[in-house]
Amino acid sequence: MFIQTEATPNPATLKFLPGAQVMRGGTANFTDPEMASASPLAKRLFEIDGVGGIFLGGDFITVTKAEDKPWDIVKPMVLGAIMEHFTSGKPVMGEDAAAVSTADDTPVVQQIKELLETRVRPAVAQDGGDITFHSFEDGVVYLHMMGACSGCPSSTATLKNGIENMLRHYIPEIQEVRAVN
């Protein structure tokens, strides 16, 4: 198995491409070991000293390291753990992983989600991250930034100059976009 790696705009985050499907549908974000119980892969990666976050996408794994750990120490261990996981045949997500439920959305929320799904998420996935809808209240759209987007130095500019401008162009009710962590 050959696993490719790609740099992301966030220097603390690397994107790992195992050449196999990671998630069948959707994404999964793990910011601490306790959250990782739903994923045998994430659980294994958190066993590595220096791993601070894991994001699972359709065909990639994004790993964020602790500030005090250099990539030349963490990266080989992450590569080994990913290779070991995929060659073992274990599932990426456990059977007890919670399904995401969607509530009845207003037309504005439906339009926000559609724009995020078709215009924003594919672009940020290329950088090893994801942005998902959290809520829309009083003209403000709240978004979760995950993977390489979480803590990225350019994420504020992307949020304000890119996503906010695009959403405001299509949906006049939107006044601002904010990140939620």
Secondary structure, DSSP 8 states (H G I E B T S, - for coil): ---EEEE-SSTTEEEEE-SS---SSS-EEESSTTGGGG-HHHHHHHTSTTEEEEEE-SS-EEEEE-TTS-HHHHHHHHHHHHHHHHHHT--SS-TT----------HHHHHHHHHIIIIIHHHHHHTTEEEEEEEEETTEEEEEEEETTTT-TTHHHIIIIIIIHHHHHH-TT--EEEEE-
